[in-house]
């Protein structure tokens, strides 16, 4: 009788675990901010502009304005990169990520 009781208790606990709703996963990045960068003849950054903001999951452009701290952080990262392989005088694009969990931290990646 005791074994039957333990077996039923175990099965009820196990079945309760399987019916627990799954917690939705929050995406790592909320937006992708695409910056246009122009270099002078000595590969020095002479212009940085926010070209557009895109929702990476819906794959569409969105209206979004990052904080001044985020912009400063992104520009600092973009100016510090080595662009010796890029063309001078022609705008090219670099992607920076924006995450709600760290709204003032730019996550700048590779050239597009």
C-alpha positions as CSV (number, residue, x, y, z in Angstrom):
1,X,0.0,0.0,0.0
2,X,2.8,2.4,0.9
3,X,4.6,1.6,-2.4
4,X,1.4,2.3,-4.3
5,X,1.0,5.6,-2.5
6,X,4.6,6.7,-3.3
7,X,4.2,5.6,-7.0
8,X,1.0,7.7,-7.3
9,X,2.6,10.7,-5.6
10,X,5.6,10.4,-8.0
11,X,3.4,10.1,-11.1
12,X,1.3,13.1,-10.0
13,X,4.4,15.2,-9.5
14,X,5.8,14.1,-12.8
15,X,2.6,14.8,-14.7
16,X,2.5,18.3,-13.0
17,X,6.0,19.0,-14.3
18,X,5.1,18.1,-17.9
19,X,2.0,20.4,-18.0
20,X,3.8,23.4,-16.7
21,X,3.7,26.1,-19.4
22,X,7.0,26.8,-21.1
23,X,8.4,30.2,-20.3
24,X,8.7,32.2,-23.6
25,X,12.3,32.9,-24.5
26,X,13.3,36.6,-24.8
27,X,15.3,37.4,-27.9
28,X,18.9,38.2,-27.4
29,X,18.8,41.4,-29.5
30,X,15.8,43.7,-29.8
31,X,16.9,45.7,-32.8
32,X,19.7,45.9,-35.3
33,X,21.0,49.5,-35.8
34,X,22.7,49.9,-39.2
35,X,25.3,52.7,-39.2
36,X,26.7,54.2,-42.4
37,X,30.4,55.0,-42.1
38,X,32.7,57.1,-44.4
39,X,36.5,57.2,-44.2
40,X,39.0,59.7,-45.4
41,X,42.1,58.8,-47.5
42,X,44.0,57.9,-44.3
43,X,41.2,55.5,-43.2
44,X,40.1,57.8,-40.4
45,X,36.3,57.9,-39.8
46,X,34.9,61.2,-41.0
47,X,31.2,60.5,-40.8
48,X,28.9,58.1,-38.9
49,X,25.2,58.2,-39.4
50,X,22.3,56.0,-38.2
51,X,21.0,54.7,-41.6
52,X,18.1,52.6,-40.3
53,X,16.8,50.4,-37.4
54,X,15.5,46.9,-38.1
55,X,13.7,44.3,-36.1
56,X,15.8,41.2,-36.7
57,X,13.0,38.7,-36.0
58,X,10.3,40.4,-38.1
59,X,12.8,41.4,-40.8
60,X,11.4,44.9,-41.2
61,X,12.4,48.5,-40.5
62,X,11.1,50.1,-37.3
63,X,10.9,53.5,-35.8
64,X,13.3,53.6,-32.8
65,X,15.6,56.2,-31.3
66,X,18.4,54.9,-29.0
67,X,19.5,56.8,-26.0
68,X,22.3,59.4,-26.2
69,X,24.5,57.0,-24.2
70,X,23.9,54.2,-26.6
71,X,24.8,56.4,-29.6
72,X,28.0,57.6,-27.9
73,X,28.9,54.0,-27.1
74,X,28.3,52.9,-30.7
75,X,30.2,55.8,-32.2
76,X,33.2,55.1,-29.8
77,X,33.3,51.5,-30.9
78,X,32.9,52.3,-34.6
79,X,35.7,54.9,-34.5
80,X,38.1,52.5,-32.7
81,X,37.8,49.7,-35.3
82,X,40.4,48.9,-37.9
83,X,39.0,49.8,-41.4
84,X,42.2,49.3,-43.4
85,X,40.4,46.8,-45.7
86,X,37.5,49.2,-46.4
87,X,37.2,51.7,-49.3
88,X,37.8,55.3,-48.6
89,X,35.4,58.1,-49.5
90,X,32.5,55.6,-50.0
91,X,29.9,54.9,-47.3
92,X,29.7,51.4,-46.1
93,X,27.5,49.9,-43.3
94,X,28.1,48.3,-40.0
95,X,25.6,46.6,-37.8
96,X,25.2,47.3,-34.1
97,X,22.9,45.4,-31.8
98,X,20.5,46.8,-29.3
99,X,19.2,44.8,-26.4
100,X,16.4,45.9,-24.0
101,X,18.3,44.3,-21.1
102,X,21.3,46.6,-21.7
103,X,19.8,49.7,-23.4
104,X,23.0,51.9,-23.2
105,X,25.4,49.2,-24.5
106,X,26.1,49.0,-28.2
107,X,27.0,45.6,-29.6
108,X,28.8,46.5,-32.8
109,X,29.7,43.7,-35.2
110,X,30.9,43.2,-38.7
111,X,30.7,45.1,-42.0
112,X,27.6,44.6,-44.2
